[in-house]
Amino acid sequence: MTTTTIELTESQFGILHSLAKKTGKTENQLAAEVLSKFIDQNTEPARSEWLAAVNAAAGIWEDRDDLSEF
């Protein structure tokens, strides 16, 4: 793990602190979770987009009768 420092507004810090108390997680854990989700959604290909494409493709040849069976 690597340590870094981020700057938050007072409001952001207050909300983060409240969420940490509510969830039983540390502020660091919550920040790491949010950053991981942001990275997943904004990297090529985004994991969520890849998963949606795989799910959409499932069974696309199901009704074809021009292919021999394996």
N, C-alpha and C positions, 0 to 999 in steps of 0.2 A: 504494500500500500504506500501511497505517496500522500503527503500532507500539503494542503494549499489553504490560502486565505481568500475569502470572498467578502465583498462589501455589500451589506444589506441596509435597506432603509429601516427606520425604527419600526414601521408598520410590518414590514416583512419579517423582521426578527421577532416581533411580538407574536405574530401568527405562527411562525415556525416553533417558537417556544411552547405556545399553547397546544399545537398539534403533537409535539413531542410528549408533553404530559398526558394528553388524551390517548395516544397510541402506545405509550410505554417505550417508545424508541428514543434514541438520542437525536439531537439536531443534526449531527453528522450523518447518522443513518438515513434520516429523511432526505437530506440534501443529496446523498449518494443515490438514493432510489429515484429521485426526480431527475437527476442528471443522467442516470442510466436509461430511463424512459425517453428522455429527450434525444439522447444519442441513437437509440434504437429507431426512433421515428425519423431521424434526419440523416441517416447514413445510407449509402447506396449499396445494395437495395435495402430499403427500410425493412426490418424484420417483419413488421406487421403487414406490409405490402406483399412481401414474399409469401407469407403464410396465407394471405387472402388469395393470391394467385394459385397456390398449390391446392387450396380447398375448392376453388372455382374449377380447376382442371380435373378434379377427381370424377371419374366415371364418364368422361366426355366421349369415349368410344364404346360405351356400354351397349348401345342399340345398333351398332354397325353389324351388318350380316355379310359384308364383303371380305372379312378377315377370317383366316382359318383360326381355329381354336388351338391353344397351346396344350 
